[in-house]
Amino acid sequence: MPTYQFEAMDATGQEIRDVVEAPSEDEAQATIRQMGYFVTKISIKKSRKTAAEKKTAKNKGKTFALGGVNGKLLTTFTRQLSILQDAGLPILRSLKILQQQSKPGALKNALIDVCEEIESGATLSEAMGKCPKAFDRLYVNMIKAGEAGGALEIILKRLAEFQERAQALRRKVKGALVYPITVVSFAVGILVFIMLKIVPSFEKIFTDFEAELPAMTQALITMSNLVATYWFALPGVPVCVWLFIKLLRKFAPGRMGWDLFILKMPIFGQLVEKNIVARTTRTLGTLVSSGVPILEALHITRETSGNAVFENLYQRVYDSIREGESIAQPLKDFSKTGFHPMAMFFWFMFIGGPIGMLMYMTRMNSRIMDDMVVNMVDVGEETGELDTMLYKVADTYDEEVAVLTESLMSLMEPLLIIMLGGMVGFIVIALFMPLISLIQELT
C-alpha cells in the first residue's frame, strides 16, 4: 500500500505535515479529512533507497574536485535557475538541466547530490543545506523563505542580483590591486638583481683602488652584503609573518585584534570598513525582503560578515532585539570598538612601534557604523521599509567604495613612481660618488 505525504491545516489554522497509508490518493484525502484536517498538498512518498544504492547514484557522474564552488559559477547558476523557474519548469527538471550543462567540478557534484535528495522526498532548501561547500547559510535560508512564501522564482532573482553586485564589487577591488602588486613585484626583483650583481662589482672596483667611501655608499654595500648572505629570508620573512598572523587568528582575541587593526589602518582600513558595511547591509536587506525573520537574518548576516568586529556588533544587536529593543539604537551604541590589547600589538609591530601605538589610541574609539546608517535603519523601522533602507545604504556604500578605490589608484601611481625613483636615485648617487672622486684623483 503506497504512503502519501501531505500538508494540511487544522481547525485552528496551524500547518500540519504528516504521512498516511491508503490504496489511492482519493482515499488518502478522505482519511485526512476524517482526521479533521484540510488538505493543501499531497503526494506519494517515494521509497528511500538503501545506503549503498544512494551512494552509487550520488557518485555516478561525479568527478574529483577540491575546495568550494567558484563565486562566479554560483552566480551564473542562480541566475539561470531563476530564469527556468520563472518559465514555469519543475524545480527538479530545472536542476537536472543545469546539472547536465555544468562543467565537471564542485558545482556539478553538488547538483548531483541535490537532485538525489529531492528525488528522495527532500525540499530544495533541505537538499542544498546538505551541500555547505556549494550553498552557504545565506543561500539556503533565502531558498527556504522562498519555498515557505511560494515565491521561489522571486527569491532566486533577488539572490542572483545580490550575488552579481557582490561579484562586481569584488572584481573592481581586485582589478584595482593588480597594478600596484605588479609594479611592486617587478621593482623588488630589479632591486634584488642590483644588490646581488651590480653593487658587488662596484665594491670590487672601490676595493682595488682603496677609495674612501662616503656614508651612502657604505650603507648600500652593507645592504648588498645582507641581501647576498640572507637572500633566502626575502621570501621567508613574508611567509613567516603570514603564518604568524594566521596562527594568532585561530584564537578569538588574535582574530579580533587583527580585524580591528585592518579596520583602523590609514586609508585602506576605510576601504575595508565600507566594503563590509555595504555587504552586510545588502545581505540583511535581502534576507528581510525575502521574509526571513529578523533574528535569523541578523544571525546569518553575522556569520557571513567575515570580520570579527562586525560579528561582535551584529551579535550584540541580536541580543538587544531579543530583549525587546529596536535595531537602530544598539547599532549605534555598540559600533564603538574600544581598546583591544592585540590590536595595540599589531599596530606596534607593523606601524612603527610607539608611533603606531599612539595612532591606535587616537583611532580606537571611532565608530564602524556612521550616523547615516543608523538614521536610515531607524527610518526603515518606523516606516516598515527596513529592507528598502538597507538597500539604499548598501548602494551608497558601494558607490563610496568604488570612488575610494579609484582615488587610491590615482594616488598610488605617483607614489609608486616617487618611491621607485627615490630608490634608484639613492643607488645611482651612492655608486657614482666614489667613481667621481676616483676620476678626479686619477686626473
C-alpha positions in Angstrom: 0.0 0.0 0.0 1.5 3.4 -1.0 2.4 6.0 1.5 1.2 9.6 0.9 2.9 12.6 2.5 0.7 15.6 2.9 0.5 19.2 4.2 -2.8 20.3 5.8 -4.4 22.9 8.0 -6.2 22.0 11.2 -9.3 23.8 12.7 -7.1 26.5 14.3 -5.2 27.2 11.1 -2.0 25.6 12.1 0.0 23.8 9.4 0.3 20.0 9.7 2.8 17.8 7.9 2.4 14.0 8.2 2.1 10.8 6.2 -0.8 8.4 5.7 -1.2 5.0 4.0 -4.1 4.5 1.5 -4.8 2.5 -1.6 -5.3 5.7 -3.7 -4.9 9.4 -3.4 -8.7 10.0 -3.1 -8.9 7.6 -0.2 -5.9 9.2 1.4 -7.6 12.6 1.2 -10.8 11.2 2.7 -8.8 9.7 5.6 -7.1 13.1 6.2 -10.5 14.9 6.2 -11.8 12.4 8.7 -8.8 13.3 10.9 -10.2 16.9 10.9 -7.6 18.4 8.5 -8.0 20.4 5.4 -5.6 19.1 2.7 -3.4 21.7 1.0 -0.8 19.4 -0.7 -0.5 15.7 -1.1 1.9 13.4 -3.0 3.2 9.9 -3.0 6.2 9.5 -0.7 9.0 7.9 -2.6 10.7 5.0 -1.0 14.1 5.7 0.4 16.9 4.0 -1.2 19.4 1.9 0.7 22.7 3.5 1.7 24.6 1.5 -1.0 22.1 2.4 -3.7 22.2 6.1 -2.7 26.0 6.2 -2.6 26.2 4.6 -6.1 23.6 7.0 -7.5 25.4 10.0 -6.0 28.8 9.0 -7.2 27.6 8.5 -10.7 28.8 11.4 -12.9 30.9 12.9 -10.1 34.5 14.0 -10.6 37.2 14.8 -8.1 37.1 18.4 -7.0 39.0 20.4 -4.4 37.6 23.4 -2.5 34.2 25.0 -2.8 32.2 26.4 -5.7 33.6 29.5 -7.5 31.5 32.6 -6.8 31.1 33.4 -10.5 29.8 30.0 -11.3 27.4 30.1 -8.4 26.1 33.5 -9.5 25.5 32.2 -13.1 23.8 29.1 -11.8 21.5 31.2 -9.6 20.5 33.5 -12.5 19.9 30.5 -14.8 17.8 28.7 -12.2 15.7 31.9 -11.6 15.0 32.1 -15.4 14.0 28.4 -15.6 11.7 28.8 -12.5 10.2 32.0 -14.0 9.4 30.0 -17.1 7.4 27.5 -15.0 9.6 24.4 -15.2 9.5 22.0 -12.2 12.4 22.5 -9.8 13.9 19.0 -10.3 13.8 19.3 -14.1 15.5 22.7 -13.9 18.2 21.4 -11.6 18.9 18.4 -13.9 19.1 20.7 -17.0 21.7 22.9 -15.2 23.5 19.8 -13.9 23.9 18.4 -17.4 25.3 21.6 -18.8 27.7 22.3 -15.9 31.3 21.5 -16.3 32.9 18.8 -14.1 33.7 20.3 -10.7 32.4 21.1 -7.3 29.1 22.7 -8.5 28.2 19.7 -10.7 28.9 17.3 -7.8 26.7 19.4 -5.5 23.9 19.5 -8.1 24.0 15.7 -8.4 23.6 15.4 -4.6 20.8 18.0 -4.6 18.9 16.2 -7.3 19.3 12.9 -5.5 18.0 14.4 -2.2 14.9 16.0 -4.0 14.1 12.6 -5.6 14.1 11.1 -2.2 11.5 13.5 -0.9 13.5 16.4 0.5 12.8 20.1 -0.3 15.2 22.2 -2.2 16.4 24.1 0.9 16.9 20.8 2.7 18.9 19.4 -0.2 21.0 22.4 -0.6 21.7 22.5 3.2 23.4 19.2 2.9 26.0 20.7 0.4 27.5 23.5 2.6 30.6 23.8 0.3 28.4 25.0 -2.5 25.5 26.7 -0.8 26.1 28.7 2.4 23.6 29.5 5.1 22.5 32.8 3.4 21.7 30.9 0.2 19.8 28.0 2.0 17.8 30.3 4.2 16.7 32.5 1.3 15.6 29.4 -0.6 13.7 28.2 2.5 11.9 31.6 2.8 11.0 31.4 -0.9 9.6 27.9 -0.5 7.6 29.0 2.6 6.1 32.0 0.8 5.5 30.3 -2.5 7.7 32.8 -4.3 10.8 30.8 -5.1 11.4 32.5 -8.5 11.3 36.0 -7.0 13.7 35.0 -4.2 16.1 33.4 -6.8 16.0 36.7 -8.8 16.9 38.7 -5.6 19.6 36.2 -4.7 21.1 36.4 -8.3 21.1 40.3 -8.1 22.7 40.2 -4.7 25.5 37.9 -5.9 26.0 39.8 -9.1 26.5 43.1 -7.2 28.9 41.4 -4.8 30.9 39.9 -7.7 31.1 43.2 -9.5 32.4 45.0 -6.4 34.9 42.2 -5.8 36.2 42.3 -9.4 36.5 46.1 -9.1 38.6 45.9 -5.9 40.8 43.0 -7.3 41.3 44.9 -10.6 42.5 48.0 -8.7 45.1 45.9 -6.8 46.6 44.3 -10.0 48.6 47.4 -11.0 50.4 48.2 -7.6 51.1 44.5 -7.0 52.7 44.1 -10.4 54.8 47.2 -10.1 56.0 46.4 -6.6 56.9 42.8 -7.6 58.9 44.0 -10.6 60.6 46.7 -8.5 61.6 44.2 -5.8 63.0 41.8 -8.5 65.1 44.6 -10.1 66.4 45.8 -6.8 67.4 42.3 -5.7 69.3 41.9 -9.0 71.1 45.2 -8.5 72.1 44.2 -4.9 73.3 40.8 -6.0 75.1 41.5 -9.3 75.8 45.2 -9.8 76.8 46.5 -6.3 79.4 43.7 -5.7 81.1 44.6 -9.0 81.4 48.3 -7.9 82.5 47.2 -4.5 85.4 45.2 -6.1 86.5 48.3 -8.1 86.4 50.5 -5.0 88.5 47.9 -3.0 91.1 47.6 -5.7 91.6 51.4 -5.8 91.4 51.7 -2.0 89.0 54.5 -2.4 87.5 56.2 0.6 83.7 55.6 0.5 81.1 58.0 1.6 78.4 57.0 4.1 75.7 56.4 1.4 78.0 54.0 -0.5 78.9 52.1 2.7 75.3 51.8 3.6 74.5 50.5 0.1 77.3 47.9 0.2 76.2 46.8 3.7 72.6 46.2 2.4 74.0 44.4 -0.7 76.0 42.1 1.6 73.0 41.4 3.8 70.9 40.5 0.7 73.6 38.3 -0.6 74.0 36.5 2.7 70.4 36.2 3.7 68.7 36.1 0.3 66.5 33.1 1.5 64.9 35.5 4.0 63.4 37.6 1.3 60.5 35.2 0.6 60.9 33.5 4.0 60.1 36.6 6.1 56.7 37.4 4.5 55.7 33.7 4.7 56.6 33.6 8.4 54.7 36.8 9.1 51.7 35.4 7.2 51.9 32.1 9.2 52.3 34.0 12.5 49.2 36.1 11.8 47.2 33.0 10.7 48.1 31.2 13.9 47.1 34.2 16.0 43.8 34.4 14.2 43.0 30.9 15.3 42.3 32.3 18.7 39.4 34.7 19.4 41.5 37.6 20.8 44.0 37.3 18.0 41.3 37.4 15.3 39.5 40.3 17.0 42.8 42.2 17.3 43.9 41.6 13.7 40.4 42.6 12.3 40.5 45.7 14.4 43.9 46.5 13.1 42.8 46.1 9.5 39.7 48.3 10.0 41.7 51.1 11.7 44.6 51.2 9.2 45.1 54.5 7.5 43.4 54.8 4.0 43.0 51.0 3.4 41.0 50.5 6.6 38.3 52.9 5.5 38.0 50.9 2.2 37.7 47.6 4.0 35.2 49.0 6.5 32.9 50.5 3.8 33.1 47.3 1.8 31.9 45.2 4.8 29.1 47.7 5.7 27.9 47.5 2.1 28.0 43.7 2.0 26.3 43.2 5.4 23.6 45.7 4.9 22.8 44.2 1.5 22.7 40.8 3.0 20.4 41.8 5.8 18.1 43.7 3.4 17.9 40.8 1.1 17.0 38.4 3.9 14.4 40.7 5.4 12.8 41.4 2.0 12.7 37.6 1.4 10.6 37.0 4.5 13.4 35.6 6.8 12.6 36.5 10.5 14.8 39.4 11.7 16.6 37.4 14.4 17.5 34.7 11.9 18.5 37.3 9.3 20.8 39.0 11.8 22.4 35.6 12.8 23.1 34.8 9.1 24.4 38.3 8.5 26.8 38.0 11.5 28.1 34.7 10.1 28.7 36.0 6.6 30.3 39.3 7.6 33.8 37.8 7.5 35.1 40.2 10.2 35.2 39.6 14.0 34.4 43.2 14.8 31.2 43.2 12.8 30.3 39.7 14.1 30.5 41.1 17.6 28.4 44.1 16.6 25.6 42.0 15.0 25.6 39.6 17.9 25.0 42.5 20.3 22.2 43.8 18.1 20.8 40.3 18.0 20.8 40.1 21.9 19.3 43.5 22.2 16.4 42.7 19.9 15.7 39.5 21.8 15.3 41.7 24.9 12.7 43.9 23.1 14.8 46.7 21.7 14.9 48.1 18.1 17.8 47.7 15.7 19.0 51.3 15.3 19.8 52.1 18.9 22.0 49.1 19.7 23.6 49.5 16.2 24.7 53.0 17.4 25.6 52.0 20.9 27.8 49.1 20.1 29.5 50.4 17.0 32.4 51.8 19.1 35.2 49.2 19.2 37.1 50.5 22.2 40.6 49.4 23.3 41.9 45.9 22.5 45.5 44.8 23.5 46.0 42.5 20.5 45.1 45.4 18.2 47.7 47.5 20.0 50.2 44.8 19.5 49.7 44.7 15.7 49.9 48.5 15.5 53.2 48.3 17.4 54.6 45.6 15.1 53.5 46.9 11.7 53.1 50.7 12.0 56.3 51.9 13.6 56.4 50.9 17.3 55.4 53.8 19.7 54.1 55.9 16.8 51.8 53.1 15.8 50.6 52.7 19.4 49.9 56.5 19.5 48.0 56.3 16.2 45.9 53.4 17.5 45.0 55.3 20.7 43.6 58.2 18.6 41.6 55.9 16.3 40.3 53.2 18.7 37.0 54.9 19.6 35.9 55.7 16.1 32.6 54.1 15.1 32.3 51.4 12.4 28.7 52.4 11.7 28.2 56.0 10.7 25.2 58.1 11.8 23.8 57.9 8.2 23.5 54.1 8.5 21.9 54.3 11.9 19.4 57.0 10.8 18.4 55.1 7.7 17.8 51.9 9.7 15.8 53.9 12.2 13.6 55.4 9.4 13.2 52.0 7.9 11.9 50.5 11.2 9.5 53.4 11.7 8.0 53.2 8.2 8.1 49.4 7.8 10.5 49.6 4.9 13.7 48.3 6.6 14.8 46.3 3.6 14.5 49.3 1.2 16.6 51.5 3.5 19.2 48.8 3.9 19.4 48.5 0.1 19.9 52.3 -0.1 22.7 52.1 2.5 24.3 49.3 0.6 24.1 51.2 -2.7 25.6 54.3 -1.2 28.5 52.5 0.3 29.1 50.5 -2.9 29.5 53.9 -4.7 31.8 55.2 -1.9 33.9 52.0 -2.2 34.2 52.5 -6.0 35.1 56.2 -5.6 37.6 55.5 -2.9 39.2 52.7 -4.9 39.6 55.0 -7.9 41.0 57.7 -5.7 43.5 55.4 -4.1 44.6 54.1 -7.5 45.1 57.7 -8.7 47.2 58.5 -5.6 49.1 55.2 -5.7 50.5 55.6 -9.2 52.5 58.8 -8.5 53.5 57.5 -5.0 54.9 54.3 -6.6 56.8 56.3 -9.2 58.3 58.6 -6.4 59.2 55.6 -4.3 60.9 53.8 -7.1 62.6 57.0 -8.3 64.0 57.6 -4.8 65.4 54.0 -4.6 67.0 54.2 -8.0 68.3 57.7 -7.3 69.9 56.5 -4.0 71.6 53.6 -5.7 72.9 55.8 -8.6 74.2 58.5 -6.3 75.8 56.0 -3.8 77.7 54.2 -6.7 78.8 57.3 -8.7 80.0 59.5 -5.8 83.1 57.3 -5.2 83.6 57.0 -9.0 83.7 60.8 -9.4 86.3 61.0 -6.6 88.5 58.3 -8.2 88.3 60.1 -11.6 89.4 63.4 -10.0 92.3 61.8 -8.2 93.5 60.0 -11.3 93.3 63.2 -13.3 
